[in-house]
């Protein structure tokens, strides 16, 4: 029996890998295929296509790449319908995956979505379309299910795999040893994002922020955390120079270790901010969009906060710096304030532990069990 999984970015790749491992534990004979990154491939998912083909962010950016995305989805739909797939599971990337799921469902294939679209933030009108697209919706956060109560959709809260994977008490000293970093110096992590467009837009900001920090305190260590090795050259080209020349430590594919080692993170808004929260690392969250995308977002977004730590806490837990507020000097001051205000940082860590406990509930295993139970697939117990 074959299940098709489709992720759309680095965070979805991690979620897909966790789900793949759980499915393989319960059904050793299962075949997994789909749109993958390195993590999903390592977990045994046969790759039909790479997540890089969906690495687009921003409303106007999506419009510019729309012909390619439509063609890619059409090709993938044809492959899945011609395969022996018993089920399609979209992992995040809702604008792509839900449209594909709807087309597959019309042709008789059961469909599910792992990670709910952010209808609590914007475009609530999507709820009815989501209900027509999938047979099952699995949410990562407990507050999301309430938004689908009147839709008739089967919604199950499963928790977040990251909360299961990351320890409640990170080993900061061990992480620094692993990265060959000084144990005594304050350490700031810079995270420009995992999409190509994000790296291009944020590279210069990260370089300038590192300079501001170095000028403010020469004893500070700074490190750049990138999701993939290929992103380093992209960052260098976008920034116009090699960050290593400025004394910035460079790490690719070691985000969790880096966040565990850091005293403070300066992170582009996205799943990595949840990762920082679960590593109990205070942060400042920033984001820049193209002018057109930002103009549209201002009129469509209906949430008070955009950073996941603030959304989960329902409070202003970490600073948010968007668009013109995302300036190097501001981000550097945010980081220095976390270092100086030790009581504030401790309050953050206490709240992070509470949120971590709420989200840690064997999410990947629960998601695998829900899939097997809902769709009546055989061999639902671990052999």
Secondary structure, DSSP 8 states (H G I E B T S, - for coil): -EEEEEE-SHHHHHHHHHHHHHHHHH-TT-EEEEEE-HHHHHTT-EEEEEGGGG---SHHHHHHTHHHHHHHHHHHHHHHHHTTEEEEEEES-HHHHHHHHHHHHHTT-EEEEES---TTTB-TTHHHHHHHH-SEEEESSTTSGGGGGGGT--EEE---HHHHHS-SS--HHHHHHHTT--SSS-EEEEE--SSHHHHHHHHHHHHHHHHHHHHH-TT-EEEEEESSTHHHHHHHHHHTS-GGGGT-EEEES-HHHHHHH-SEEEEESSHHHHHHHHTT-EEEEEE---HHHHHHHHHHB--S--SHHHHHHTS--SEEEEGGG--HHHHHHHHHHHHH-HHHHHHHHHHHHHHHHHH-S-HHHHHHHHHHHHTT-S--S--
